[in-house]
Amino acid sequence: MASTIIPPLQGKPLIYGEVLFDIFPGDKKVLGGAPFNVAWHLQGFGLSPLLVSRIGSDDEGNSVVDAMHQWAMDSSGIQRDLVYPTGGVEISMQGTDHRFDIRPEQAYDHIDFEPLDDAVRGQNLSLIYQGSLIARNPASRDTLQRLISEKHLPVFVDVNLRDPWWDTATVEGLLKTARWAKLNDEELGTVLPATVQTDDGLERAAKEALSRFELDAIVVTRGADGAFITSLDGTVSGKPPAVENLVDSVGAGDAFCAVTLFGLHKGWSASEIIGRALAFASAVCEQRGATSPDRDLYERTLAGWGLG
């Protein structure tokens, strides 16, 4: 496989999508949303992303802005809504799996292009990251499509299939605009119905997706079985390090995605991205929640990559 997926990207990533609170039993609220989690990690790594989302004019919205300021994140892409509330997702457990009850008509469903255009004007942007959930509502979806059309930036799609908020046509439309895509093994088998019960089946499906959607690379995560990256140069796979003190696996995929994006900006090889992304995701599993205010975590990680 080629030494790098692409030359190092220049500029800051634009992270587009939902900011919300995960609401656990007992009404415990934890700030999250895949795009927010990815942006948080990238800020920890020093990449200074521009997070674009919309929050309510409520206490939860104030908490979002406060948390971003405490983490020194750029909040110029955060819009305030006078009608719709800051997003919320009720999380429950079904055996060892998490069940997500995503509330409808949240502020992040109504991202407006005009203030977004002001926020990105003059910015040196490298790419657009988006999750698939943000496409569930026409308002935010249309704003995203206009942004992609007018800014001519490459797109990284992070597929997160959350019933009932997706359909095949919409997800395929997102993939057709993308240069890179990330999804897990179950999502790959759902988007591309095929026999993917074996390693060979998964890789065949990934190659089919690469060709059908004209992607540069597709990243497939497999939980405890690791992950692989398929590009025109072939497939590179890896296994995660042992998680010695498992606390919470929520957000492991977002941690993996953040390192993948960071690696694209540094020109890392596919094997470097896989190994480092799996290791960081495992580290995040040893803490409570999808993000961490522990700056030492990021400093240690960067030092381990020779970037400290």
N, C-alpha and C positions, 0 to 999 in steps of 0.2 A: 504494500500500500504506500502511497505517496507520503513523504515526511510530514506534510501538513495538509489539512483539508482545504485551506485557502491561505493566501497571504494574510498577515495580521490586519484586522479591521482597525480603522482609524476613527476616532470620535467617541461619543457617548451613546449607549443604547437607549432607544425609546421603548419603554415598557408600557404596553397598552392593555388595560383591562380592569378587572374588579378589585376594589378594596372592600373588605367586609369583616364582620366579626363571626368567628366560629362560636356557636353557643352550645356549650356542653351541658349534660344533666346537672341540675342544681343552679341553672342560669349563670354559670361561669362563662364569661366572654373573653375570647382570645383573638386579638387582631390578626387578620390573615387575608386569604385570597391568593391564589397561585401567583398572579403578577406582582402583588405587593411583596410576597415572600421572596420572589426572585430579585426584585429591585432592592430589597433590604440586604440580601447577601452580596449583591454586586456593589452596593455602597460600602459594605464591610471590607470588600476586597479593593476598594479605592477606585472603582470605575465610574462613579458619579452618574448614575442613570437618571433619565428624566422619566418619572412615573406619571402617566396620564390616566386619570380616572375621575369619578364624580362621587361626591359624598353629600349627605344631607346637611341641612342647617339645624343640627341636633347635637346632643351631648356626645354621641358616638363619633360624629364628624369632627368635633373639636378634639376628641381623643386621637383620631387619626393624624391630624395636623400636629398635635403636640408630640406624638411619637416620632413622626418624621423629622421634626425640628431637633429633637433630642439626639437623633441619629445622624444629624447634619445632612439630611436628604433634601434635594430640590423639590419644593412643593408648588412650583409655578405651574405645573401641569394638572393640579388638582382643582376641579370645579366644585362649586357649592350649589346645591339644588334647593329651591324653596318649597317644592311640592313632595318629592320622593325622599324616603329615608335612607340613611347609610345602610349599606347591605348587611344582611344577616343570613346565616346558615345554621340550622339546628342539626346537631350531630348526635347520633345514638350508635350503640354497638349492636351488631348482629353476629353473635359468636365472636370471632377474632377480627371481623370486618367492620369498617365504619359505614354507617348509613348517613347520607347527606340530604337533608330536606331544605332545598334552596328556595328562599322566599321570592315571589314574583314582584315585578315592578319596583325595583330598587334604584337608587340614584345612579349607580354605575350603568344601568340600562339606558341612560339618557345623556351620554357624553355628546357635547355640542361642538361642531367643527370650528366656529368662529373664535371662541377663546382659545381653542387648541392651536389654531393657526397662529395666533399671537404668541403663544407659549413657545412654539418651535421656531419661529422666525429668528434667523441669525444663529441658531444652534448648529454646532458641528455634530451631526448625528450619524451613527454608523449603521444601524439597522432598526427594524421594528420587530419587537417581540409581542406576540399576542397569544392568549389562551383561547380555547374554543368556546368557553362559556359566554364570553362577551358578545358573541355573534347571535345570541338567542333573541335579542330585541332589535327591530329594524333601525331604531335611532342610533345606537352605538355601532351597529354593523355598518350602516351607511356612512357614518363619520369615519370609521376605519377604512372603508373602501376608498373614500375620497382622499384620505391622508396618503394611502399607498399610491394612488394614482397621481397625486400632485407632487409628492416628495421623491418618488423614484428610488426608494430605499429597499434593500433586500429584506425579506420577511422570514422570521423564525416562528413557526406555529407549534405551540405546545397543546397537544390534544388531550382534553380531559372530558370524557363523556359522562355527563351527569343527567340521568333520566329525570323528567321527560324533556329536558332542555336542549335537545339536539336532534338533528335528522341527517340522514346520509348525504342528501344533496348539499346542505350547508357546509358540512365538514369537508366534502370533496371540493367545494368551491374555495374554501380556505386553503386547502393543500395545493390547489392549482396556482394560487398566487404566491406560494412560499418557495424559498430557496432551501430551507432546512425544516425538518419536522421532528418532533419528539412525541412518542406515545408508548404505552406499555404493551405487553404481549397480548393481553385480553382485548385492548382497544384495537390493536392491529388486526386481530382475527374478526373483530366486529366491523371495522371499516372495510376490510377486504375479506369477505367470507371465503375461507379456504381451510385446508387441512394444515393447521399450525400447531398440532399437538407435540411435535418433535422439534429439535433444534433445526434440522434441515428444513422443516416446513415453515418455521418462523423466518428463516433467512430467505427462502423463496418468496414469501409474502412481502418481505422488506424490499427485495429486488424488484418485485412487481410494482410496489408503490413508488419506488425510485423512478422507474421507467414511466409509469402512467402519469405521475404528477410532475415529471421533469425536475426532480429535486437534485440538489448537489449531494445531500447526505440525509439519511434517516437514522434517528437514534431510537433504539428500542430498549426499554428497561424491563427487567424480569424479576423484580423483588429480590428475594434471597438468592436467586440464580444468577444475578448480575445484570449485565447489559451488553449490547453490541451496537456498533456503528457500521452501517452499510453505505458505501459510496461507489462511484464508478470504478474506483481502484480496488474494491473488494470489501471484505468484512473483517472488522477487528472486534474481538469480544474480551470480556473480563469478568472476574468474580469479585464480590465485595469482601473486604476484610471482616473478620468476626466482630460482631457487636457484643462486647463483653458485659455491658450494663444497659440492656434495652429498657428505655423509659417510654418512648413515644415515637411511633413511625410516621405520624402525621407530618407531612411536609418534606419527607425524604426525597420525593420526586422533584420538588421545587429546588431543593439544595443541589441535586444532581444537575438540574437544568441550568442553574446559575453558574456552576463551574463550567458547563459546556459552553455557555455564552462567553464566559471569561476566557476560555481557551481559544475561542474563535478570534477574540481580540488580541491574543498573544501569539497566534500562529502555531499553536501546539499541534502535534501529531494526533491522529485518532487514538492511538494507544495511550498517549499521555492524558488526553481528555477522559477516556474511559476509566483509567486507574485513579486519577485524581478526583473525578466526580463521584465514583463509588466510595472512595475513602471519606470524602467530606459528607456524603449522605449518611454514611455509617456513624460519623461523629455526631451529626444532628440527631440521630436516633437515640443517643445517650443523654439527651436533654429533654426537658418538658417544652413542648410547643415547636412550631415550624421555624421560628426565628430566634435569635439570641442577641441580647444587648451586651454580651461578653466580647469586648474588643480583642481580648487575648486569643479567643478562638480563631479569629481571622488572621491575627498577627502570626500565630503559630502555624496556621495553614500556609500562609504566604511564605514563611520562612522555610517550611518543608518543601516548597516548590522552588526554592532558591530565589525568592523575590522579596524576602524580608529586609 
